[in-house]
C-alpha cells in the first residue's frame, strides 16, 4: 500500500486531529476523524440510504464525522486538492 498524505486539520495541535491520506494503488481515501456520536448515528439510520438496504453498521465499519473544512483535501476529478503541511 502506498499512502500519500493529503491534509490535516488546519492549525492542529500535536495529536487527535482529522487527517486524510490517498491510497495511490486503489484511489481509496483513508480518513482519521472523530467518531460520530450516538445521536448522529441514530439520525443517519433514521434517514437511511437506499430502499431495502440495512441501516445497521457492521462490526468492521464505523461512522465518522468529517469536519467541513477537511473537504478541501479530498481529491477532485481534475486531480487537484488543497494543501496543508503536517505539523512536526
N, C-alpha and C positions, 0 to 999 in steps of 0.2 A: 504494500500500500504506500503510495506517495502522496502525503498530505501537503497542501500549500496553505499557509496562513493567509486569511483574507481580512480579518479585522477583529478588534476587541473593543469593548465598551469604552467610548472616549473618556479621557481623564480618569481612568480606572485606578482604584487602589491596587495594592500588590497582589491580591488574590480575590477569589469569589466573583469574577466578572464574566459576563457573557462573551463568548469567543466563537468565531466561525472559521472553519477550515474547508477546503475543497479537496476531495479525493480525486486526484488527476486521472486515475485509471478508470473510474466509473462515472465521474461527474457528480457524485453524491456530495451533499453538504453535511458536514459533521458539526453539530451545534452543541455548545455548552451554554446552558442558560438556567434560569430559575425554574423549578418545578411549579406547575400550575397548582393553585390551592384547590381544596375540595369544592368550593363554590364554583370556581371556573370549570372544573371537570364536570360537575353536575349540569351546568348550563350547556356545555358542549354536548353532553349526552342527550339533553332535552332537545337541542336543536337538531342533532343527528347529521347525517350526510346524505346518503342515497337510500331510497326506499329498500327495505329488506336487509340492509347492512346493520350488523350489530353495533351498538354503541359501547359495548364492553371494551375495556383496554386490556389486551393480552399481557401476560406477565413479562414478556420480553420487550414491551413498548412502554412509553410514558408520555405524558402531555407536558410540554414546556411552554413557558411564556417568553417569547422573544420580544424584547423592547423595540418599539418602533424605530428608534434611532439606529438599530442594528441592520435595518433593511438596506441601508446604503452599501453594505458589504456583500450582499447577495448578487452573484453574477447575473448580468442581463444577457439577452440573446446576442448582443453585439460584442460580448466578452468583457465589457467594462465593469469595474467595481469601484467603490470608494476606496480610500486608503487611510490606514492608520498604522502606526508603528507600535509593536508591543513595548510595554514599559519594562525596564530592567530594574 
